[in-house]
Amino acid sequence: MDDSDSLRSEAVDWLVRINAAPHDTAARAGLDAWLASSEANRRAYRSVERVWTLSGNSPSAALSSSHKVVDLSRVRRTRRAWGLAAAGLAACVALWFFPSLKLHFQADHLTGVAELRELTLEDGSVVHLDAASAIAVRYDKGRREVELLAGQAFFKVVSARDRPFVVTAGNVAVTVKGTAFDVGSFRDGVSVAVQSGTVEVLVSGGERNVLSTLLRGERMVVDREGAFARSQVSPEDVASWREHRLVVDGATLGEVVDELGRHHRGVIVVSDRSLADRRITGVFDLRRPLEALQTVARTQHGSVLEISPYLTIVSSSKP
C-alpha cells in the first residue's frame, strides 16, 4: 500500500468513526489533530468525504469551522454531469463505508483493498487473508473456530487430535484436523477448495443438513439456499490469489468482478444481470485489476466505463 492509499484508508476510518458516533468529543479532537498535522491528511479526508456527500448523505460535520468543507452546489453540478454515476454512487458508499464499520467491530484480523496478509494463530496454524477479507477467531480448550466474515482465506492447519479446527462462512462449516484449504465467501455463496489433506463440509439449508468429505484437488461451491456442486481443481491453483493470480474455470462474470473488486480501489458495478451471469475461463493478473476487467468485458462483448477512481461500470456494448 503506497502513502496515498494508506492516507485514504486512515481517512475512511476517521469518517466512519465520526459518523458512527457524532457526539464523541474525543474522536472529534483526534480527527482535528490528525487533519491539522498535514495538508496530505486534509486532502485525503476531503476526497473520501466527497464520495460520502455525492451518495446523498450530508457532510459529516467532522471538520471544524476552520476546515474547508465540500461545496454542495458544486457537488450537485458534478453529480448531474456524471450521469451514470448518480445510480451507482449510493452503492459505492454502501459497499465501502457500512460493511467496513461492521467488520471493524466484528473482526479480529482484516485486510484492505489490494492488501494480502499472512498471520499465525496461537496454535501455530497459518492463515493467508485475501484482499478485503476479515476473520474472527474463537479458541477454547476443545475447539478452534475461525469465522470468515468477508472475502477469502487460505488455512494451513496444525494437527490437534482432540481439538478440531472449524471454519464457518454463512451456511457452511468446514472441519479439519490438519490440512491446507481455501474458503471464500461471495455474494452468491461459499466455496471450499482443498490443496492437501481432507476436510468435512457441513452445509445447512432448509430442513436438512448435508455432510460431505472433500479430498485433495476437490472444490465445492454452496449457494445461499444450501444447494451445492462439486468439481476438480488443480492443487497448485487453490488460493492462487496468494500469487496475485486469478484462475477461473467457468466462473460467472459477476464472480470474477467480485474478486477483481477486492484488488481495485473503488466499486465495480455490472449494469445488467444477464451480463453478470455469463461464464468466464482464464487467468488474470490481480495486480492490474482494471486491465483484467477490460479483458473480461471484451470476451463477453462488453465495455468498461471508469466514471471516477471510485466507480467503474461494466455494461453490454451497443450493437
Salt bridges, closest charged atoms under 4 A:
ASP5 OD1 - ARG8 NH2 2.40
ASP5 OD2 - ARG265 NE 3.20
ASP13 OD1 - HIS104 NE2 3.41
ASP32 OD1 - HIS67 NE2 3.93
GLU39 OE1 - ARG42 NH2 3.01
GLU39 OE2 - ARG46 NH2 2.97
GLU115 OE2 - ARG117 NH2 2.67
GLU122 OE2 - ARG163 NH2 3.94
ASP123 OD2 - ARG144 NH1 2.47
ASP130 OD2 - ARG262 NE 3.97
ASP130 OD1 - HIS263 NE2 3.29
GLU145 OE2 - ARG138 NH2 3.10
GLU145 OE1 - ARG143 NE 3.07
GLU147 OE1 - ARG138 NH2 3.27
ASP188 OD2 - ARG273 NH2 3.97
GLU218 OE1 - ARG230 NH2 3.02
ASP237 OD1 - ARG245 NH1 3.65
GLU243 OE1 - ARG245 NH2 3.07
ASP258 OD1 - ARG187 NH2 2.65
GLU259 OE1 - ARG262 NE 3.04
GLU259 OE2 - HIS263 NE2 3.28
ASP277 OD1 - ARG273 NE 3.20
ASP285 OD1 - ARG287 NE 3.13
ASP285 OD2 - ARG288 NH1 2.76
